[in-house]
Amino acid sequence: MSAAGVSPLLDHAPAHLEATRRTGEEAEFLFLLNHSDTETVRVPLTVDGIDLVSGTKTDGAVELAPLAVAVVRSGRRAVMSRNSTRASSG
């Protein structure tokens, strides 16, 4: 995958965590899906945002219960300061 310029979106993510990023003109959206029916997963984030599912601020991390979903919206300016060439994992 690295030869094709593709790398995981999240480092050290468990196999049952799916992560996809979509970037728009004004915001970035990180979709997180915990496919495990038994394990809770804590996902560290490089940018703070709002989880649109729960309505809470992420403050550096999101915790997903088994089979839970989060959609984290962050501002586009914060996103542009990071490496935005990574692909999804999962």
N, CA, C and O atoms as a MOPAC input file, in Angstrom:
PM7 MOZYME 1SCF
protein

 N      0.81200 1    -1.20200 1     0.00000 1
 C      0.00000 1     0.00000 1     0.00000 1
 C      0.85100 1     1.26000 1     0.00000 1
 O      0.50300 1     2.23300 1    -0.66900 1
 N      1.95700 1     1.26700 1     0.73400 1
 C      2.76800 1     2.47600 1     0.81300 1
 C      3.36000 1     2.84300 1    -0.54300 1
 O      3.56400 1     4.02600 1    -0.81600 1
 N      3.64100 1     1.86900 1    -1.39500 1
 C      4.15900 1     2.15200 1    -2.73400 1
 C      3.14500 1     2.93900 1    -3.56200 1
 O      3.51700 1     3.69300 1    -4.46100 1
 N      1.87800 1     2.75800 1    -3.25500 1
 C      0.81500 1     3.47000 1    -3.96000 1
 C      0.48900 1     4.80600 1    -3.29700 1
 O     -0.41200 1     5.51300 1    -3.74700 1
 N      1.21000 1     5.16100 1    -2.23400 1
 C      0.95400 1     6.41500 1    -1.54200 1
 C     -0.21500 1     6.34300 1    -0.58100 1
 O     -0.78200 1     7.37200 1    -0.21500 1
 N     -0.58600 1     5.13100 1    -0.16600 1
 C     -1.71500 1     4.93800 1     0.72900 1
 C     -1.19400 1     4.53900 1     2.10300 1
 O     -0.31300 1     3.68700 1     2.21700 1
 N     -1.74000 1     5.15800 1     3.14400 1
 C     -1.36500 1     4.80000 1     4.51200 1
 C     -2.61000 1     4.83000 1     5.38800 1
 O     -3.60500 1     5.45800 1     5.02500 1
 N     -2.56700 1     4.16200 1     6.53400 1
 C     -3.74800 1     4.14400 1     7.40700 1
 C     -4.11700 1     5.54400 1     7.88500 1
 O     -3.24900 1     6.38600 1     8.11100 1
 N     -5.39100 1     5.77300 1     8.03100 1
 C     -5.87300 1     7.05400 1     8.54600 1
 C     -5.53600 1     7.20300 1    10.02000 1
 O     -5.17400 1     8.29000 1    10.46800 1
 N     -5.65200 1     6.11200 1    10.77900 1
 C     -5.35800 1     6.12000 1    12.20900 1
 C     -4.25300 1     5.11000 1    12.50000 1
 O     -4.35500 1     3.94400 1    12.11900 1
 N     -3.20700 1     5.55700 1    13.16900 1
 C     -2.13500 1     4.64400 1    13.55700 1
 C     -2.60900 1     3.72500 1    14.67000 1
 O     -3.31000 1     4.16700 1    15.58000 1
 N     -2.24000 1     2.47100 1    14.60900 1
 C     -2.49500 1     1.47500 1    15.65700 1
 C     -3.98600 1     1.25900 1    15.94500 1
 O     -4.35900 1     0.93600 1    17.07300 1
 N     -4.82500 1     1.43200 1    14.94200 1
 C     -6.26000 1     1.19800 1    15.13500 1
 C     -6.53000 1    -0.30100 1    15.15400 1
 O     -5.92200 1    -1.04700 1    14.38700 1
 N     -7.43500 1    -0.75000 1    16.02200 1
 C     -7.78100 1    -2.17500 1    16.02300 1
 C     -8.48400 1    -2.56000 1    14.72200 1
 O     -9.07700 1    -1.71400 1    14.05200 1
 N     -8.41300 1    -3.82500 1    14.37900 1
 C     -8.98600 1    -4.30000 1    13.11600 1
 C    -10.48900 1    -4.05300 1    13.02300 1
 O    -11.02200 1    -3.91100 1    11.92200 1
 N    -11.18000 1    -4.00100 1    14.16200 1
 C    -12.63900 1    -3.83300 1    14.13200 1
 C    -13.08000 1    -2.36700 1    14.06500 1
 O    -14.27800 1    -2.08600 1    14.09700 1
 N    -12.12700 1    -1.42700 1    13.97200 1
 C    -12.46700 1    -0.00700 1    13.85600 1
 C    -12.33300 1     0.43100 1    12.40900 1
 O    -11.27700 1     0.27600 1    11.79600 1
 N    -13.40600 1     0.97800 1    11.87300 1
 C    -13.38400 1     1.51200 1    10.51300 1
 C    -13.34900 1     3.02900 1    10.60700 1
 O    -14.10900 1     3.62700 1    11.36700 1
 N    -12.46400 1     3.65000 1     9.83200 1
 C    -12.34100 1     5.11100 1     9.83200 1
 C    -12.27000 1     5.60900 1     8.40200 1
 O    -11.51200 1     5.09000 1     7.58200 1
 N    -13.07300 1     6.62500 1     8.11700 1
 C    -13.09800 1     7.23700 1     6.79800 1
 C    -13.16000 1     8.73500 1     6.98200 1
 O    -13.87400 1     9.22800 1     7.85500 1
 N    -12.41300 1     9.46600 1     6.16400 1
 C    -12.42600 1    10.92900 1     6.25000 1
 C    -12.96700 1    11.50800 1     4.95600 1
 O    -12.62100 1    11.06100 1     3.86200 1
 N    -13.81700 1    12.50200 1     5.09900 1
 C    -14.33400 1    13.25200 1     3.96300 1
 C    -14.04700 1    14.72600 1     4.23100 1
 O    -14.27700 1    15.22300 1     5.33400 1
 N    -13.54700 1    15.41200 1     3.22100 1
 C    -13.16900 1    16.80700 1     3.37600 1
 C    -13.99300 1    17.67000 1     2.43900 1
 O    -14.07100 1    17.40800 1     1.23900 1
 N    -14.60800 1    18.70400 1     3.00400 1
 C    -15.36900 1    19.66500 1     2.22200 1
 C    -14.66600 1    21.00700 1     2.23600 1
 O    -13.56100 1    21.12800 1     2.76400 1
 N    -15.30000 1    22.01500 1     1.65800 1
 C    -14.69600 1    23.34400 1     1.59200 1
 C    -14.54600 1    23.98500 1     2.96600 1
 O    -13.58600 1    24.71900 1     3.20100 1
 N    -15.47500 1    23.72200 1     3.87300 1
 C    -15.45000 1    24.39800 1     5.16800 1
 C    -15.21800 1    23.47900 1     6.35400 1
 O    -14.98500 1    23.96000 1     7.46300 1
 N    -15.27400 1    22.17700 1     6.15100 1
 C    -15.13200 1    21.26000 1     7.28700 1
 C    -14.61400 1    19.91100 1     6.82200 1
 O    -14.67600 1    19.55500 1     5.64500 1
 N    -14.09800 1    19.17400 1     7.80300 1
 C    -13.68200 1    17.79100 1     7.58500 1
 C    -14.56000 1    16.91400 1     8.46300 1
 O    -14.90100 1    17.29100 1     9.58400 1
 N    -14.92400 1    15.74500 1     7.95300 1
 C    -15.75700 1    14.80500 1     8.69200 1
 C    -15.01800 1    13.47700 1     8.81400 1
 O    -14.58800 1    12.90300 1     7.81400 1
 N    -14.87700 1    12.99800 1    10.03700 1
 C    -14.24800 1    11.71400 1    10.31100 1
 C    -15.34100 1    10.75600 1    10.76900 1
 O    -15.95800 1    10.96300 1    11.81400 1
 N    -15.57600 1     9.71100 1     9.98700 1
 C    -16.59200 1     8.70800 1    10.29200 1
 C    -15.90000 1     7.54000 1    10.97400 1
 O    -14.97000 1     6.96100 1    10.41200 1
 N    -16.33400 1     7.18800 1    12.16800 1
 C    -15.74200 1     6.09600 1    12.94200 1
 C    -16.81200 1     5.06400 1    13.24600 1
 O    -17.88300 1     5.40700 1    13.74500 1
 N    -16.52800 1     3.80300 1    12.94800 1
 C    -17.47600 1     2.71700 1    13.19600 1
 C    -16.76400 1     1.61000 1    13.95000 1
 O    -15.75700 1     1.08100 1    13.47900 1
 N    -17.27700 1     1.26200 1    15.10900 1
 C    -16.73300 1     0.16600 1    15.90000 1
 C    -17.54300 1    -1.08600 1    15.55500 1
 O    -18.69700 1    -1.21700 1    15.96300 1
 N    -16.93500 1    -1.99400 1    14.80900 1
 C    -17.62900 1    -3.20200 1    14.36500 1
 C    -17.62500 1    -4.31900 1    15.40700 1
 O    -18.25000 1    -5.35800 1    15.19100 1
 N    -16.93800 1    -4.12900 1    16.52500 1
 C    -16.90100 1    -5.15600 1    17.57100 1
 C    -18.20500 1    -5.12400 1    18.37400 1
 O    -18.71600 1    -4.05400 1    18.70300 1
 N    -18.72500 1    -6.29300 1    18.67800 1
 C    -19.92400 1    -6.33700 1    19.52200 1
 C    -19.56600 1    -6.54800 1    20.98900 1
 O    -20.45600 1    -6.71400 1    21.82200 1
 N    -18.26700 1    -6.54300 1    21.31800 1
 C    -17.84900 1    -6.73900 1    22.71500 1
 C    -16.83800 1    -5.71300 1    23.22500 1
 O    -16.74600 1    -5.50600 1    24.43500 1
 N    -16.08100 1    -5.06900 1    22.34600 1
 C    -14.99500 1    -4.19000 1    22.78100 1
 C    -15.31000 1    -2.71300 1    22.59000 1
 O    -15.79600 1    -2.30000 1    21.53800 1
 N    -15.02400 1    -1.91600 1    23.63300 1
 C    -15.06300 1    -0.46300 1    23.53800 1
 C    -13.69800 1    -0.01000 1    23.04700 1
 O    -12.68100 1    -0.58500 1    23.43500 1
 N    -13.66100 1     1.00700 1    22.20400 1
 C    -12.39100 1     1.50400 1    21.68000 1
 C    -12.30300 1     3.01200 1    21.90200 1
 O    -13.26500 1     3.74500 1    21.67500 1
 N    -11.13200 1     3.46000 1    22.35000 1
 C    -10.84900 1     4.89000 1    22.49900 1
 C     -9.98200 1     5.30400 1    21.31800 1
 O     -8.93500 1     4.70800 1    21.06700 1
 N    -10.42400 1     6.32700 1    20.59500 1
 C     -9.74300 1     6.78100 1    19.39200 1
 C     -9.14600 1     8.16200 1    19.64300 1
 O     -9.88900 1     9.13900 1    19.73700 1
 N     -7.81300 1     8.26600 1    19.75400 1
 C     -7.19000 1     9.58000 1    19.90000 1
 C     -7.30400 1    10.36200 1    18.59400 1
 O     -7.16900 1     9.79000 1    17.51200 1
 N     -7.55200 1    11.66200 1    18.69200 1
 C     -7.70300 1    12.51000 1    17.51500 1
 C     -6.64400 1    13.60600 1    17.52200 1
 O     -6.23300 1    14.06900 1    18.58600 1
 N     -6.20200 1    14.02000 1    16.34000 1
 C     -5.20900 1    15.08500 1    16.24200 1
 C     -5.84400 1    16.46500 1    16.20300 1
 O     -5.15100 1    17.46900 1    16.36800 1
 N     -7.15900 1    16.53000 1    15.98600 1
 C     -7.87700 1    17.79700 1    15.93000 1
 C     -9.14700 1    17.68300 1    16.76200 1
 O     -9.83600 1    16.66400 1    16.70500 1
 N     -9.46000 1    18.71300 1    17.53000 1
 C    -10.72100 1    18.71700 1    18.26500 1
 C    -11.87900 1    19.01800 1    17.32900 1
 O    -11.71900 1    19.69500 1    16.31300 1
 N    -13.03800 1    18.50800 1    17.68700 1
 C    -14.21300 1    18.73000 1    16.86900 1
 C    -15.47300 1    18.43600 1    17.65700 1
 O    -15.45500 1    18.38200 1    18.88700 1
 N    -16.55900 1    18.24800 1    16.93900 1
 C    -17.85900 1    17.93000 1    17.52100 1
 C    -18.30900 1    16.59200 1    16.95400 1
 O    -18.30200 1    16.39000 1    15.73900 1
 N    -18.70200 1    15.67500 1    17.84000 1
 C    -19.30200 1    14.42100 1    17.39400 1
 C    -20.74600 1    14.73100 1    17.04200 1
 O    -21.54300 1    15.04800 1    17.92400 1
 N    -21.08800 1    14.64400 1    15.78500 1
 C    -22.43600 1    14.99600 1    15.33800 1
 C    -23.49100 1    13.99800 1    15.78700 1
 O    -24.67700 1    14.32600 1    15.78600 1
 N    -23.09500 1    12.79300 1    16.17000 1
 C    -24.05300 1    11.79300 1    16.64400 1
 C    -24.46900 1    12.10200 1    18.08100 1
 O    -25.65800 1    12.10200 1    18.40100 1
 N    -23.48800 1    12.36500 1    18.94500 1
 C    -23.79200 1    12.62600 1    20.36100 1
 C    -23.94900 1    14.11000 1    20.67900 1
 O    -24.55100 1    14.47200 1    21.69000 1
 N    -23.40800 1    14.96700 1    19.81700 1
 C    -23.47000 1    16.40700 1    20.05200 1
 C    -22.41800 1    16.91500 1    21.02700 1
 O    -22.50400 1    18.05800 1    21.47500 1
 N    -21.42600 1    16.09300 1    21.36700 1
 C    -20.41300 1    16.48500 1    22.33800 1
 C    -19.10100 1    16.86800 1    21.66200 1
 O    -18.81100 1    16.42900 1    20.55000 1
 N    -18.30200 1    17.70400 1    22.35900 1
 C    -16.96300 1    18.04500 1    21.88900 1
 C    -16.06800 1    16.82700 1    22.04800 1
 O    -16.21000 1    16.06600 1    23.00500 1
 N    -15.15300 1    16.64500 1    21.11800 1
 C    -14.29100 1    15.46700 1    21.18200 1
 C    -13.09400 1    15.65900 1    22.10700 1
 O    -12.63800 1    14.68600 1    22.70700 1
 N    -12.57200 1    16.86300 1    22.24600 1
 C    -11.46100 1    17.15400 1    23.16000 1
 C    -10.32000 1    16.14800 1    23.06200 1
 O     -9.84400 1    15.65600 1    24.08500 1
 N     -9.88000 1    15.84100 1    21.86200 1
 C     -8.70300 1    15.00800 1    21.66900 1
 C     -8.93100 1    13.51400 1    21.54000 1
 O     -7.99700 1    12.77900 1    21.21700 1
 N    -10.14800 1    13.04300 1    21.78400 1
 C    -10.41500 1    11.60600 1    21.66300 1
 C    -11.91400 1    11.35200 1    21.59500 1
 O    -12.72900 1    12.17100 1    22.01900 1
 N    -12.24600 1    10.19100 1    21.04900 1
 C    -13.62700 1     9.70900 1    21.00800 1
 C    -13.61400 1     8.29000 1    21.55400 1
 O    -12.74000 1     7.49500 1    21.20800 1
 N    -14.57900 1     7.97200 1    22.40500 1
 C    -14.72000 1     6.60700 1    22.89200 1
 C    -15.97000 1     6.00300 1    22.27200 1
 O    -17.06400 1     6.56100 1    22.36000 1
 N    -15.78000 1     4.84100 1    21.64000 1
 C    -16.88900 1     4.16800 1    20.96900 1
 C    -17.21900 1     2.87100 1    21.68000 1
 O    -16.37300 1     1.98500 1    21.80200 1
 N    -18.44000 1     2.76500 1    22.14300 1
 C    -18.93800 1     1.52600 1    22.73800 1
 C    -19.04200 1     0.47400 1    21.63300 1
 O    -18.94900 1     0.80800 1    20.45200 1
 N    -19.23400 1    -0.78600 1    22.00400 1
 C    -19.42400 1    -1.81300 1    20.97400 1
 C    -20.53500 1    -1.43700 1    19.99400 1
 O    -21.61600 1    -1.00800 1    20.39800 1
 N    -20.25600 1    -1.60100 1    18.71700 1
 C    -21.18700 1    -1.33000 1    17.61600 1
 C    -21.60500 1     0.13100 1    17.50500 1
 O    -22.61900 1     0.43300 1    16.87700 1
 N    -20.84000 1     1.04200 1    18.10400 1
 C    -21.17000 1     2.47600 1    18.07900 1
 C    -20.55900 1     3.16300 1    16.86500 1
 O    -19.64000 1     2.65300 1    16.22300 1
 N    -21.10600 1     4.34300 1    16.57500 1
 C    -20.68300 1     5.16400 1    15.44900 1
 C    -20.46500 1     6.58700 1    15.93500 1
 O    -21.19100 1     7.06100 1    16.80900 1
 N    -19.47400 1     7.27300 1    15.37800 1
 C    -19.26400 1     8.69300 1    15.62700 1
 C    -18.97100 1     9.36600 1    14.29100 1
 O    -18.34100 1     8.78400 1    13.40900 1
 N    -19.43800 1    10.59400 1    14.16300 1
 C    -19.10900 1    11.42300 1    13.00700 1
 C    -18.55200 1    12.71400 1    13.58600 1
 O    -19.29400 1    13.52500 1    14.13900 1
 N    -17.25100 1    12.90000 1    13.45800 1
 C    -16.58500 1    14.05400 1    14.05900 1
 C    -16.37300 1    15.12600 1    12.99400 1
 O    -15.72800 1    14.89900 1    11.97100 1
 N    -16.94400 1    16.31000 1    13.27100 1
 C    -16.77900 1    17.44600 1    12.36000 1
 C    -15.72500 1    18.36600 1    12.95200 1
 O    -15.79800 1    18.73900 1    14.12300 1
 N    -14.74200 1    18.73000 1    12.13200 1
 C    -13.73900 1    19.69900 1    12.55800 1
 C    -13.60900 1    20.77200 1    11.48600 1
 O    -13.93900 1    20.54500 1    10.32200 1
 N    -13.12600 1    21.94000 1    11.89000 1
 C    -12.98800 1    23.06800 1    10.96300 1
 C    -11.93300 1    22.81500 1     9.90700 1
 O    -10.92700 1    22.15900 1    10.17500 1
 N    -12.14800 1    23.31900 1     8.73700 1
 C    -11.24800 1    23.11500 1     7.59600 1
 C     -9.87600 1    23.73600 1     7.83400 1
 O     -8.87500 1    23.15900 1     7.41100 1
 N     -9.79200 1    24.88800 1     8.49400 1
 C     -8.49500 1    25.52500 1     8.72100 1
 C     -7.59000 1    24.64400 1     9.56600 1
 O     -6.40000 1    24.52700 1     9.27700 1
 N     -8.13700 1    24.02000 1    10.60900 1
 C     -7.34000 1    23.12600 1    11.45800 1
 C     -6.87300 1    21.91800 1    10.65800 1
 O     -5.76200 1    21.42400 1    10.85200 1
 N     -7.71300 1    21.45500 1     9.77300 1
 C     -7.39300 1    20.27800 1     8.96900 1
 C     -6.24800 1    20.58000 1     8.00800 1
 O     -5.36900 1    19.73800 1     7.82200 1
 N     -6.23900 1    21.73300 1     7.41000 1
 C     -5.23700 1    22.05700 1     6.41600 1
 C     -3.83500 1    22.14600 1     7.01000 1
 O     -2.85500 1    22.04900 1     6.27100 1
 N     -3.71300 1    22.32600 1     8.31500 1
 C     -2.39800 1    22.39700 1     8.93700 1
 C     -1.80200 1    21.01800 1     9.17400 1
 O     -0.62300 1    20.91200 1     9.51000 1
 N     -2.59500 1    19.95100 1     9.00400 1
 C     -2.11500 1    18.57700 1     9.18500 1
 C     -1.86900 1    17.93400 1     7.83900 1
 O     -2.22900 1    18.48000 1     6.79600 1
 N     -1.25700 1    16.77800 1     7.87600 1
 C     -1.08500 1    15.97400 1     6.67800 1
 C     -2.46400 1    15.43700 1     6.29000 1
 O     -3.05400 1    14.66000 1     7.04100 1
 N     -2.97800 1    15.83500 1     5.14300 1
 C     -4.32200 1    15.40500 1     4.74700 1
 C     -4.28800 1    14.44900 1     3.56200 1
 O     -5.24400 1    14.38900 1     2.78900 1
 N     -3.19200 1    13.69900 1     3.41100 1
 C     -3.08400 1    12.79100 1     2.27300 1
 C     -3.30900 1    11.34000 1     2.65800 1
 O     -3.06900 1    10.45300 1     1.83900 1
 N     -3.75400 1    11.06900 1     3.85500 1
 C     -3.91300 1     9.68700 1     4.29600 1
 C     -5.24600 1     9.11200 1     3.84000 1
 O     -6.22800 1     9.83800 1     3.68500 1
 N     -5.27000 1     7.82800 1     3.63000 1
 C     -6.48500 1     7.12500 1     3.21300 1
 C     -7.14800 1     6.49100 1     4.41400 1
 O     -6.62900 1     6.56200 1     5.52800 1
 N     -8.28600 1     5.87400 1     4.19300 1
 C     -9.00900 1     5.25100 1     5.30400 1
 C     -8.39300 1     3.92800 1     5.70300 1
 O     -7.69000 1     3.28700 1     4.92300 1
 N     -8.67400 1     3.52700 1     6.94600 1
 C     -8.25200 1     2.20800 1     7.42300 1
 C     -9.48300 1     1.39300 1     7.70000 1
 O    -10.58000 1     1.93900 1     7.81100 1
 N     -9.32000 1     0.10300 1     7.81300 1
 C    -10.45100 1    -0.71800 1     8.21200 1
 C    -10.92500 1    -1.65300 1     7.19600 1
 O    -11.87800 1    -2.39400 1     7.43600 1

